[in-house]
Amino acid sequence: MSAKKTMPATATLQKTVLGEQLRSERELRAIVATVLRLAKSLDIEETEVHVEEVIDELTRFANNTIHQHMAEHGLTVSIRTAVDGRTARVTTNRMELDALRTALEGSLSLAASQPKDPGLLPMPGKQSYRAVRRFVPATAVLSAEHRARAVKHVCELAERNGQVAAGIFESGQSQTVLGNSRGLAASYRQTQAEFSVTMLHGSAASWAKANSADVRRFDPLSLAKIASEKANRAQNPVELPPGKYTVILEPAAVLDLAGFLFYDFAATAVEDKRSCFSERLGKPLLGKNISISDDVYHPEQLGAPFDGEGMPRQRVVLVDEGVPRNLVYSRRSAKKAGKKPTGHGLGLPNEFGEAPMNLVIEGGTSSLEEMIASTDRGLLVTRLWYIREVDPYEKIMTGMTRDGLFLVEKGKIGRAVRNFRFNQSILEMLRNVQRLGPAHRATGEEAFEMVVPPMKVGNFQFSEVTKF
């Protein structure tokens, strides 16, 4: 790639709906009511209606130039019917009465062709929900011009430093309304903004990323400065031998490894022996300094306070001081286990059951700087990528470092290091955590957003040097 003069935000404009706002909740509830009336007229035993509206706007840049603005506004209606122990779902993006009737009849016809499900439960009735406020007007009204100005400053920084910038600045808003024929009615809306930048300096690169409901919670230029400084430092890396190293994992690296644990906390996965916690609940498995919960109500999380069936989400302590204590349950898995549902069920029908989507790993008080200062010899890891599972029971993962790997010697960051491939058990890693920093919302590329701390970890296993 070669650096180019920063261009104004006049490149490709697709499906321009900039400035559009979400419909009122009343309009979405009217769609639900219409489908339920149609279902009643057809004497359908049970009906569930899920209406979702999404507005996404994106500014994309590369070679120090904005090359695309795009925006999409979509509305979908998903209808699930249940008759005589059979259920099926049909989704449409058309709101006309005839289209809704066709989708409803399609769901009914598809359900009739399914085998009976002996574990299918009646749809839940009316529920109460704890309020969460994640709709931020400043994010909702963010314009293409605002994003373009922010990107322009980033590209100018790259040019001044002899670097090339690429990335995205995305903002959006969404809402969902869920209702069924047993009187359940749930609704939720949120905004979301995300900025990601990669800085290239010769053959060296680094990266930074942030995500929040409130676009004011992060500064694109500050993120670009971090990536720029690392890209400059990452030039001319030295090659070190593979082996076990003390590592300081920045939050994105922690996220992209620990995120692979999320489905292991599902009761269905444990019951089916697909979880690394099968037959290990209540036993010391991780370090005593590791506690993990699923908490949709944490102030830095996003997501609705109800699950795919409309059950209220509960905060669940999954790991307490290194001991896996609890799982998350859908209504079905809870009944089978003699437990109460925790509000983590996925929309039916599905084969996975449930999953925690708002993981929080409790942090400590050590800053990254203190972790570095306390390290005689180790590696600072910006992030990881191309992560794949090798052993599901021991949770051994393989992948590579990327976008900034640095040697730490005598408490100071030193030379850049050629990237490594790792083969590392997440469980073992979480037994070897020596220090924890404060936990905050982090975002990476391999797992969904979580609240995690940076970690200093001993004996992290690198298996070979990569070719880049």
KAKA-V548086 format. One record per residue. N is the residue number from 0. PSI is psi in degrees with one decimal (999 if undefined). Layout:
{{N	PSI} {N	PSI}}
This chain:
{{0	151.5} {1	146.5} {2	140.8} {3	159.3} {4	136.5} {5	130.0} {6	154.2} {7	167.8} {8	66.4} {9	14.2} {10	-164.8} {11	127.2} {12	116.7} {13	137.7} {14	54.9} {15	112.9} {16	24.2} {17	135.6} {18	-9.7} {19	153.6} {20	162.3} {21	152.1} {22	166.1} {23	153.7} {24	-33.4} {25	-38.6} {26	-40.7} {27	-37.8} {28	-31.4} {29	-35.6} {30	-44.4} {31	-46.5} {32	-37.9} {33	-46.1} {34	-41.0} {35	-34.4} {36	-43.1} {37	-41.4} {38	-40.1} {39	-38.9} {40	-23.4} {41	6.3} {42	38.8} {43	134.1} {44	-53.9} {45	143.0} {46	137.7} {47	136.9} {48	127.1} {49	112.7} {50	128.1} {51	133.5} {52	133.4} {53	132.4} {54	120.0} {55	132.8} {56	137.4} {57	134.8} {58	123.6} {59	139.0} {60	152.3} {61	157.1} {62	35.3} {63	30.2} {64	134.3} {65	126.3} {66	-2.2} {67	134.9} {68	137.8} {69	156.2} {70	142.9} {71	142.1} {72	113.4} {73	148.4} {74	126.0} {75	150.4} {76	122.9} {77	124.5} {78	125.2} {79	129.7} {80	152.5} {81	124.6} {82	124.1} {83	46.2} {84	13.1} {85	146.1} {86	152.1} {87	162.3} {88	140.9} {89	138.5} {90	140.0} {91	154.7} {92	18.0} {93	137.6} {94	-1.3} {95	152.4} {96	-44.1} {97	-37.2} {98	-39.9} {99	-39.4} {100	-41.6} {101	-43.2} {102	-42.3} {103	-46.4} {104	-33.4} {105	-41.2} {106	-41.8} {107	-43.1} {108	-41.8} {109	-39.8} {110	-39.9} {111	-24.7} {112	-4.4} {113	152.2} {114	155.6} {115	141.1} {116	106.0} {117	-18.2} {118	0.6} {119	127.9} {120	155.8} {121	149.9} {122	145.7} {123	153.5} {124	-160.4} {125	137.8} {126	164.0} {127	142.0} {128	142.4} {129	133.5} {130	138.1} {131	140.9} {132	104.7} {133	22.2} {134	111.3} {135	113.5} {136	-35.7} {137	-32.0} {138	-40.4} {139	-33.9} {140	5.6} {141	128.7} {142	165.9} {143	-35.5} {144	-41.0} {145	-47.3} {146	-39.5} {147	-39.5} {148	-42.8} {149	-43.6} {150	-36.9} {151	-44.2} {152	-37.7} {153	-45.2} {154	-35.6} {155	-38.6} {156	-44.7} {157	-43.9} {158	-42.5} {159	-32.5} {160	9.0} {161	33.6} {162	172.1} {163	129.1} {164	143.6} {165	150.9} {166	-161.9} {167	153.1} {168	113.2} {169	143.1} {170	154.9} {171	175.3} {172	150.9} {173	159.5} {174	154.0} {175	143.0} {176	130.9} {177	131.9} {178	158.2} {179	175.1} {180	-3.7} {181	10.6} {182	-0.4} {183	137.4} {184	117.8} {185	147.5} {186	155.1} {187	144.9} {188	151.3} {189	161.7} {190	163.0} {191	138.4} {192	147.4} {193	137.6} {194	132.9} {195	134.6} {196	138.3} {197	129.1} {198	126.3} {199	126.3} {200	97.9} {201	-125.5} {202	-0.5} {203	147.1} {204	155.6} {205	177.1} {206	151.7} {207	151.1} {208	148.0} {209	155.5} {210	135.1} {211	158.9} {212	-27.7} {213	112.2} {214	-19.9} {215	-5.5} {216	-9.9} {217	157.5} {218	112.1} {219	-39.6} {220	-39.1} {221	-40.3} {222	-40.5} {223	-36.6} {224	-38.6} {225	-47.2} {226	-38.1} {227	-45.6} {228	-42.1} {229	-39.2} {230	-38.6} {231	-42.1} {232	-23.3} {233	1.0} {234	151.6} {235	58.6} {236	149.7} {237	156.5} {238	125.8} {239	156.0} {240	149.1} {241	161.9} {242	-165.5} {243	130.0} {244	152.4} {245	130.1} {246	147.1} {247	108.4} {248	118.9} {249	162.1} {250	-38.3} {251	-37.0} {252	-40.2} {253	-47.3} {254	-49.0} {255	-16.1} {256	-55.2} {257	-26.5} {258	-24.1} {259	-6.9} {260	-12.4} {261	-44.0} {262	-17.4} {263	-19.7} {264	3.5} {265	133.2} {266	-37.0} {267	-41.1} {268	-40.7} {269	-44.3} {270	-37.9} {271	4.9} {272	33.0} {273	7.9} {274	146.3} {275	-8.0} {276	2.6} {277	127.4} {278	19.3} {279	-1.2} {280	137.4} {281	2.2} {282	142.0} {283	120.9} {284	-33.3} {285	177.1} {286	152.3} {287	-18.2} {288	8.4} {289	116.6} {290	133.8} {291	135.6} {292	164.2} {293	119.2} {294	94.9} {295	-16.1} {296	-1.7} {297	137.3} {298	-18.3} {299	5.3} {300	165.1} {301	162.4} {302	156.6} {303	152.0} {304	19.4} {305	160.1} {306	-167.7} {307	-17.3} {308	-1.7} {309	9.9} {310	140.6} {311	134.9} {312	140.3} {313	149.1} {314	129.0} {315	124.4} {316	112.0} {317	-44.5} {318	127.3} {319	109.6} {320	49.3} {321	-5.9} {322	118.9} {323	117.4} {324	-41.7} {325	163.5} {326	170.9} {327	148.2} {328	138.7} {329	176.5} {330	-39.7} {331	-50.1} {332	-31.2} {333	-43.5} {334	-40.6} {335	-36.3} {336	-3.0} {337	32.4} {338	174.0} {339	140.6} {340	143.8} {341	0.3} {342	36.1} {343	16.1} {344	144.3} {345	160.0} {346	137.5} {347	152.3} {348	149.1} {349	160.9} {350	-4.9} {351	-22.6} {352	-78.0} {353	167.9} {354	143.6} {355	125.9} {356	5.4} {357	57.0} {358	141.5} {359	119.3} {360	120.0} {361	141.5} {362	-172.2} {363	-150.0} {364	-2.1} {365	128.5} {366	164.6} {367	-40.7} {368	-39.9} {369	-36.7} {370	-43.9} {371	-45.7} {372	-26.9} {373	1.5} {374	119.6} {375	-42.1} {376	125.8} {377	-166.3} {378	136.4} {379	123.2} {380	119.4} {381	-53.0} {382	173.6} {383	161.0} {384	169.5} {385	48.8} {386	131.4} {387	151.9} {388	132.2} {389	-46.2} {390	107.6} {391	-28.7} {392	-40.5} {393	-3.1} {394	47.4} {395	125.8} {396	151.5} {397	151.3} {398	-165.9} {399	153.2} {400	160.9} {401	149.3} {402	35.1} {403	92.5} {404	121.7} {405	142.7} {406	134.5} {407	122.5} {408	129.4} {409	43.0} {410	12.9} {411	148.1} {412	127.7} {413	-128.3} {414	154.7} {415	152.0} {416	140.7} {417	143.6} {418	150.6} {419	153.5} {420	142.4} {421	152.1} {422	102.8} {423	131.3} {424	128.7} {425	-37.4} {426	-45.4} {427	-41.2} {428	-44.1} {429	-4.2} {430	-17.0} {431	20.4} {432	120.4} {433	-33.0} {434	149.2} {435	138.7} {436	177.5} {437	141.9} {438	134.4} {439	165.8} {440	128.0} {441	157.5} {442	142.3} {443	-145.5} {444	-13.0} {445	-17.8} {446	161.7} {447	164.6} {448	140.4} {449	167.8} {450	112.8} {451	158.7} {452	160.4} {453	155.1} {454	142.6} {455	122.4} {456	135.6} {457	152.5} {458	44.8} {459	129.8} {460	112.6} {461	128.1} {462	-28.1} {463	160.5} {464	139.4} {465	175.8} {466	6.4} {467	999}}
